[in-house]
Amino acid sequence: MNVRVLLFCITALLTVASPTRAALLTNNFWVNPNFEVGSNLDQTDGTVFNWNRGGGDPTICEVITNNSVSPTHSLALIDNNTSGAGYGEWYSDVSLSGNANPGDALDIQWYQMYNLSSPEMRLTVLFLDVSNNVINATHFVTSGTSSPGWVSTIANSTFTKRNGSLTVPCGAVTMRCSLVSGGSASITGVMVIDDLSVAAAACSSAPPPTILGCNFFPNPTFECGANLDNPALASPASWSRGGNDPSIDQVTTSNSISPTHSLALVDNSFGYGEWYQFLPLCGIVAGDVLEVQFFRIYNIFDANGATNASMRLSLAFIDVNGFTLTNTDFNAYGQSPGWQGSVAASPFERVTGILVVPVGTVQLRANFASGGAGSVMGTIVIDDLSVAVLDREAPQVACQPAPNPSGKKIPPSGKNGGTQNPDGYFQLLARDNCDPNPAIYVQDTGSSFRAGPFADGDIVKLVRNPGGPAFSSPGTPPIVAIIHLIGDGLEIAVDANGNETPAADGCLMQK
C-alpha cells in the first residue's frame, strides 16, 4: 500500500516533550497498543499482532528491543534505502463498531523518537468505508530532522509524547494507523513509536442554542481537541493548520460564544495562516440547501495602508477528483461591529448564509484564512460554526389525557381522531427532526386565540367557555396553564426554523 500520495488532513497535530513513562489513554480501544503481542518479537523481522508490513521495501519495518516505553518492544522504521520504491510502512486496522460512531471526536496518543536525513516521516490515520476506500486521512508528520529527546542512537535517546485529535467522518467503518517512512525517496533515517492508544474524547455535550438544529459540521464549538488552552499548540478536533506561517493559527480563550474556546487567526507577520478541513458529505445530495451560521470578532488592516484588507471563512464544494465546484467567501474587512480595542472586550457578530449543493459534490472544504496580500494583518476569531440542511419539516405532536390532580384518575381516550377528557386535563407532547425543544401551542378551534408556548410533557387544563372570551392563565403545579376556549383545543407546534404543524396533523383535545 503506497501512501506517499498526499491525502487531505482533517486535524492539527500536537507535540509535547515529556518523560517516557507509559500511560495509555483511558478507555483505549486500539489493539495491541504496546506492541508486546506477537511472535518472534525479539527478532527485527518478528510478527506483531494486528500490525502488517507494507511499502516498497517492507524490510524497513522492524521490531526493536533496544529502547521502549512499555516493557520491551517498539515499532521502528530503519530506512537506508534511497531508491524510488525505498519506503516502508507499518499499518494496523481496527473496526469502529462498538468503539466510535460518525461524528465522534477521538483522542490519539503515542510516544516517538526520530533522526532523519531531512523531513519527513509520519504517523498517518486513515478512515475507511465498507469497501476499504479511504474517506480521509490525517498526517502527523515529523518536525525537523530529530525529535526533542534524540541524542545519537535509539538506545541513548528518549521518547517524546505526542497527542492529536480526530473526528470520525460519515461512512467510516474502519480506522487505520500507518507508520510511514514516506516523503522523498532520498530520505533516510529512523523513526520509532511505542504505546499507541486511541479513545473517544470526553468532550461531547449537548449543542448550545447558538448551533443550528440538524447541524452536521463536526466540533462546531471548538471544545473538542488536545491542549486547547495552549493557543499555539492546541489541536482542535477535525481542523488542521496550514499556510506559510502556521503560528498565526491559534485557539483562544479570551472570548467565546460557547463555553471557553474559539478559533483564531492572529497575524502579525507578512506571512499567512490557515485553519482548514475536508468534510465528507453523506446523505446530502445535489440541490440541497444548506444553512450556515457562525459568530466572529475581527480587527483587520493592511500594513502598507491598503483599504481592502480582508480575512475570511470560505466554504467550498469539492468533487471526487478534488476540484472545487463552487466556493463562498465570508469576508471580513476593517473592524467588527462594536469593536472595543481587544477581542476580550468586543461582542461577536452573527453571520449567516445559504449554500446550494452542486451536482458532483462529495466533500465540503472549510478554510479559515488570513490570506490575501502578505501585508494583511490583524486578528479574527470565530466560534459556534454550524452547517445544516435547511429544515422544512414541521414538528409532530401528540396529546393524551392527564389525571385530575385531586383524583389521579385518567379517563379513557375518545374516538374520531380526538382525545377526550371530561375533567379537561391533557398532557402535550411534541418532537421535531432538528429542534429538540419545539414550541407547543393550543389553538382555539372556535376563535383565533392561541395559548402558549408550552414545552414537551407540559400538562394543561382546558375549560369550555362558549360565550367567550378565550384566554389563558397560570395553573398550579403540575398544571402549567388553565386555558379557556370557545371551541375545542387543537395542539400544534412550531420549530426553531418556523415550521408549524398543519392543523390537519394537530391533536384535537375535547373536554
VEXMAR-667296 format. One record per residue (C-alpha): x, y, z; residue number from 1; residue in one letter. Coordinates in steps of 0.2 Angstrom, whole numbers. Example, Ala and Ser with C-alpha at 12.3 -4.5 7.8 and 13.67 -1.06 7.14 Angstrom:
% VEXMAR-667296
c1 c2 c3 num residuo
62 -22 39 1 a;
68 -5 36 2 s;
***
This chain:
% VEXMAR-667296
c1 c2 c3 num residuo
0 0 0 1 m;
8 16 -6 2 n;
3 31 5 3 v;
15 43 -2 4 r;
1 52 -12 5 v;
-4 67 -2 6 l;
-21 64 7 7 l;
-32 78 14 8 f;
-28 81 33 9 c;
-43 84 44 10 i;
-35 90 60 11 t;
-20 98 68 12 a;
-6 90 77 13 l;
2 92 94 14 l;
20 88 101 15 t;
24 89 119 16 v;
41 84 126 17 a;
38 73 142 18 s;
46 59 152 19 p;
45 42 144 20 t;
33 35 156 21 r;
20 23 149 22 a;
2 29 150 23 a;
-11 24 138 24 l;
-27 34 136 25 l;
-41 30 147 26 t;
-53 18 138 27 n;
-41 15 124 28 n;
-48 4 110 29 f;
-33 2 99 30 w;
-27 -17 98 31 v;
-10 -22 104 32 n;
-5 -4 109 33 p;
11 -8 117 34 n;
17 -20 103 35 f;
20 -34 116 36 e;
9 -47 107 37 v;
15 -57 93 38 g;
28 -70 88 39 s;
47 -69 87 40 n;
46 -51 94 41 l;
65 -51 99 42 d;
69 -53 81 43 q;
69 -37 70 44 t;
58 -47 57 45 d;
46 -53 71 46 g;
27 -53 68 47 t;
17 -40 78 48 v;
-1 -45 81 49 f;
-13 -34 71 50 n;
1 -25 63 51 w;
6 -28 45 52 n;
22 -23 34 53 r;
20 -14 18 54 g;
28 -1 7 55 g;
41 -4 -7 56 g;
53 -11 5 57 d;
45 -20 20 58 p;
62 -24 27 59 t;
62 -6 33 60 i;
49 -11 46 61 c;
57 -18 61 62 e;
53 -23 79 63 v;
66 -17 91 64 i;
71 -20 109 65 t;
85 -8 112 66 n;
73 6 118 67 n;
54 6 123 68 s;
41 15 134 69 v;
31 -1 138 70 s;
41 -16 144 71 p;
52 -22 130 72 t;
47 -19 112 73 h;
44 -4 100 74 s;
39 -2 82 75 l;
53 5 70 76 a;
57 11 53 77 l;
75 9 49 78 i;
77 17 32 79 d;
93 16 22 80 n;
85 14 5 81 n;
86 28 -7 82 t;
78 20 -22 83 s;
61 26 -29 84 g;
52 12 -20 85 a;
63 13 -4 86 g;
50 16 9 87 y;
42 5 22 88 g;
25 6 31 89 e;
18 -2 47 90 w;
-1 -2 47 91 y;
-15 -8 58 92 s;
-34 -8 56 93 d;
-47 -8 70 94 v;
-66 -9 67 95 s;
-75 6 73 96 l;
-90 -5 78 97 s;
-93 -3 96 98 g;
-79 9 98 99 n;
-84 25 89 100 a;
-98 32 78 101 n;
-98 45 64 102 p;
-96 62 71 103 g;
-87 56 87 104 d;
-71 65 92 105 a;
-57 54 96 106 l;
-40 57 105 107 d;
-25 49 99 108 i;
-8 47 109 109 q;
9 39 106 110 w;
27 41 110 111 y;
40 43 97 112 q;
58 47 93 113 m;
67 50 76 114 y;
83 55 67 115 n;
81 59 48 116 l;
92 65 34 117 s;
78 78 30 118 s;
59 79 34 119 p;
48 69 34 120 e;
42 53 41 121 m;
24 52 49 122 r;
11 43 58 123 l;
-5 43 47 124 t;
-23 40 52 125 v;
-35 35 39 126 l;
-54 31 40 127 f;
-60 18 28 128 l;
-78 14 21 129 d;
-86 -3 20 130 v;
-77 -6 3 131 s;
-60 -1 11 132 n;
-59 15 1 133 n;
-50 29 10 134 v;
-63 43 16 135 i;
-50 54 23 136 n;
-33 55 31 137 a;
-24 64 45 138 t;
-5 65 43 139 h;
5 68 59 140 f;
22 72 52 141 v;
39 74 60 142 t;
45 92 63 143 s;
63 95 58 144 g;
76 81 57 145 t;
77 75 75 146 s;
65 73 89 147 s;
67 83 105 148 p;
75 68 115 149 g;
86 62 102 150 w;
105 60 107 151 v;
115 49 95 152 s;
107 32 95 153 t;
90 24 98 154 i;
97 16 114 155 a;
103 33 122 156 n;
88 44 116 157 s;
72 47 125 158 t;
54 46 118 159 f;
43 61 116 160 t;
24 60 119 161 k;
13 66 105 162 r;
-6 69 105 163 n;
-19 73 92 164 g;
-37 74 89 165 s;
-48 67 75 166 l;
-67 67 70 167 t;
-74 51 63 168 v;
-81 55 46 169 p;
-98 49 40 170 c;
-97 32 31 171 g;
-82 26 41 172 a;
-82 8 47 173 v;
-63 6 50 174 t;
-49 16 57 175 m;
-31 13 51 176 r;
-15 19 59 177 c;
1 19 47 178 s;
19 22 52 179 l;
27 28 36 180 v;
44 32 30 181 s;
36 41 15 182 g;
41 58 8 183 g;
55 60 -3 184 s;
63 43 -8 185 a;
80 50 -4 186 s;
76 52 15 187 i;
85 40 26 188 t;
84 38 45 189 g;
75 30 59 190 v;
58 33 67 191 m;
52 23 82 192 v;
35 23 91 193 i;
28 15 106 194 d;
12 14 116 195 d;
-1 20 103 196 l;
-18 22 110 197 s;
-35 29 104 198 v;
-50 33 114 199 a;
-67 43 112 200 a;
-64 61 118 201 a;
-73 66 134 202 a;
-79 82 126 203 c;
-96 78 119 204 s;
-111 88 126 205 s;
-127 94 120 206 a;
-125 108 107 207 p;
-129 126 114 208 p;
-144 135 106 209 p;
-132 145 95 210 t;
-129 129 85 211 i;
-141 126 71 212 l;
-153 112 73 213 g;
-148 97 62 214 c;
-130 104 61 215 n;
-118 91 54 216 f;
-102 101 55 217 f;
-90 92 67 218 p;
-84 101 83 219 n;
-94 117 80 220 p;
-89 125 96 221 t;
-71 120 96 222 f;
-72 112 113 223 e;
-65 95 107 224 c;
-47 93 105 225 g;
-30 92 113 226 a;
-21 105 124 227 n;
-34 118 119 228 l;
-28 131 132 229 d;
-12 132 123 230 n;
-15 145 109 231 p;
-1 140 98 232 a;
0 121 101 233 l;
-19 117 103 234 a;
-26 104 92 235 s;
-45 106 89 236 p;
-53 90 83 237 a;
-56 90 64 238 s;
-45 105 60 239 w;
-28 106 53 240 s;
-15 121 52 241 r;
-9 127 36 242 g;
-1 142 27 243 g;
17 148 27 244 n;
16 154 45 245 d;
6 141 55 246 p;
10 151 71 247 s;
-4 163 65 248 i;
-17 148 68 249 d;
-22 148 86 250 q;
-36 143 98 251 v;
-41 157 110 252 t;
-49 158 127 253 t;
-50 177 128 254 s;
-68 177 121 255 n;
-81 164 115 256 s;
-99 161 112 257 i;
-99 143 118 258 s;
-91 139 135 259 p;
-72 143 133 260 t;
-64 141 116 261 h;
-64 150 99 262 s;
-54 148 83 263 l;
-42 162 79 264 a;
-30 169 67 265 l;
-18 181 75 266 v;
-7 188 60 267 d;
7 200 65 268 n;
19 194 51 269 s;
20 196 32 270 f;
15 178 30 271 g;
-2 170 31 272 y;
-10 157 41 273 g;
-25 145 38 274 e;
-36 133 48 275 w;
-44 120 36 276 y;
-53 104 35 277 q;
-61 92 22 278 f;
-78 85 27 279 l;
-86 70 18 280 p;
-104 73 14 281 l;
-116 58 17 282 c;
-135 59 14 283 g;
-133 76 6 284 i;
-137 77 -12 285 v;
-136 90 -26 286 a;
-149 103 -24 287 g;
-150 103 -5 288 d;
-150 120 3 289 v;
-138 122 17 290 l;
-139 135 31 291 e;
-123 142 38 292 v;
-121 151 54 293 q;
-106 157 64 294 f;
-100 171 75 295 f;
-85 182 73 296 r;
-74 196 80 297 i;
-61 205 70 298 y;
-49 219 68 299 n;
-40 219 51 300 i;
-29 231 42 301 f;
-15 232 29 302 d;
2 236 35 303 a;
5 246 18 304 n;
-10 256 20 305 g;
-22 247 8 306 a;
-40 249 12 307 t;
-47 232 6 308 n;
-38 221 18 309 a;
-48 206 22 310 s;
-48 189 31 311 m;
-61 176 28 312 r;
-70 159 31 313 l;
-73 150 15 314 s;
-84 135 11 315 l;
-82 126 -5 316 a;
-90 110 -13 317 f;
-77 98 -19 318 i;
-79 84 -32 319 d;
-72 66 -32 320 v;
-56 72 -41 321 n;
-53 86 -28 322 g;
-59 100 -40 323 f;
-68 115 -32 324 t;
-86 116 -39 325 l;
-91 132 -30 326 t;
-83 142 -17 327 n;
-92 155 -5 328 t;
-81 168 5 329 d;
-87 176 20 330 f;
-75 191 20 331 n;
-72 202 35 332 a;
-65 220 32 333 y;
-59 233 45 334 g;
-67 230 62 335 q;
-82 220 68 336 s;
-97 230 74 337 p;
-94 235 92 338 g;
-75 233 92 339 w;
-68 239 108 340 q;
-50 238 105 341 g;
-47 219 110 342 s;
-55 203 107 343 v;
-59 201 125 344 a;
-69 217 126 345 a;
-78 215 110 346 s;
-95 207 105 347 p;
-97 194 92 348 f;
-106 197 76 349 e;
-118 184 70 350 r;
-115 179 51 351 v;
-127 168 41 352 t;
-128 162 23 353 g;
-136 150 12 354 i;
-127 137 0 355 l;
-134 126 -13 356 v;
-125 109 -16 357 v;
-120 107 -34 358 p;
-120 91 -44 359 v;
-105 80 -41 360 g;
-101 86 -23 361 t;
-93 73 -12 362 v;
-84 85 1 363 q;
-86 101 9 364 l;
-70 111 12 365 r;
-69 124 26 366 a;
-54 137 25 367 n;
-52 150 39 368 f;
-38 160 32 369 a;
-28 176 34 370 s;
-23 175 16 371 g;
-23 188 3 372 g;
-8 201 2 373 a;
6 197 14 374 g;
4 214 21 375 s;
-14 210 28 376 v;
-13 209 47 377 m;
-24 209 62 378 g;
-35 196 72 379 t;
-50 187 68 380 i;
-59 175 79 381 v;
-74 163 75 382 i;
-85 152 86 383 d;
-100 141 85 384 d;
-99 137 67 385 l;
-113 126 61 386 s;
-119 120 44 387 v;
-136 111 42 388 a;
-148 106 28 389 v;
-162 119 28 390 l;
-176 112 38 391 d;
-193 111 30 392 r;
-201 98 41 393 e;
-214 103 54 394 a;
-215 95 71 395 p;
-226 80 75 396 q;
-237 82 90 397 v;
-247 71 101 398 a;
-259 73 116 399 c;
-266 62 130 400 q;
-277 63 144 401 p;
-269 68 161 402 a;
-275 64 178 403 p;
-286 76 188 404 n;
-273 81 202 405 p;
-286 79 215 406 s;
-292 62 210 407 g;
-277 55 199 408 k;
-289 46 188 409 k;
-286 46 169 410 i;
-302 44 159 411 p;
-302 34 143 412 p;
-297 42 126 413 s;
-310 47 115 414 g;
-313 42 97 415 k;
-315 50 80 416 n;
-297 56 80 417 g;
-298 66 95 418 g;
-294 64 113 419 t;
-307 67 126 420 q;
-306 70 145 421 n;
-322 77 154 422 p;
-310 84 168 423 d;
-301 94 154 424 g;
-283 89 159 425 y;
-271 85 145 426 f;
-253 82 143 427 q;
-245 90 127 428 l;
-231 81 118 429 l;
-220 86 103 430 a;
-205 81 93 431 r;
-195 88 79 432 d;
-182 81 67 433 n;
-170 96 71 434 c;
-176 106 85 435 d;
-175 97 102 436 p;
-187 109 110 437 n;
-201 114 98 438 p;
-214 127 105 439 a;
-231 119 108 440 i;
-247 129 107 441 y;
-265 126 110 442 v;
-276 134 96 443 q;
-294 138 100 444 d;
-305 130 86 445 t;
-319 142 90 446 g;
-308 158 88 447 s;
-291 165 83 448 s;
-284 163 101 449 f;
-269 153 103 450 r;
-261 149 120 451 a;
-243 145 123 452 g;
-229 142 121 453 p;
-228 126 131 454 f;
-214 113 132 455 a;
-215 94 128 456 d;
-223 85 143 457 g;
-232 100 150 458 d;
-250 97 157 459 i;
-264 110 154 460 v;
-282 111 159 461 k;
-295 115 146 462 l;
-311 125 151 463 v;
-325 127 138 464 r;
-332 144 138 465 n;
-343 145 123 466 p;
-348 163 126 467 g;
-330 169 127 468 g;
-319 176 130 469 p;
-304 164 126 470 a;
-289 167 137 471 f;
-275 158 147 472 s;
-270 159 165 473 s;
-256 151 175 474 p;
-260 135 184 475 g;
-255 127 200 476 t;
-241 114 198 477 p;
-241 101 190 478 p;
-254 111 179 479 i;
-244 123 169 480 v;
-259 133 162 481 a;
-278 134 163 482 i;
-284 138 145 483 i;
-302 145 142 484 h;
-308 141 125 485 l;
-324 145 115 486 i;
-322 129 105 487 g;
-310 113 107 488 d;
-291 114 109 489 g;
-280 109 94 490 l;
-262 106 99 491 e;
-249 111 86 492 i;
-230 115 87 493 a;
-218 127 79 494 v;
-199 123 77 495 d;
-184 135 78 496 a;
-185 137 59 497 n;
-203 142 59 498 g;
-210 126 53 499 n;
-228 124 60 500 e;
-238 108 62 501 t;
-253 109 49 502 p;
-270 109 58 503 a;
-274 93 49 504 a;
-260 85 59 505 d;
-263 93 75 506 g;
-270 84 90 507 c;
-288 88 94 508 l;
-292 89 113 509 m;
-311 89 118 510 q;
-317 92 135 511 k;
***
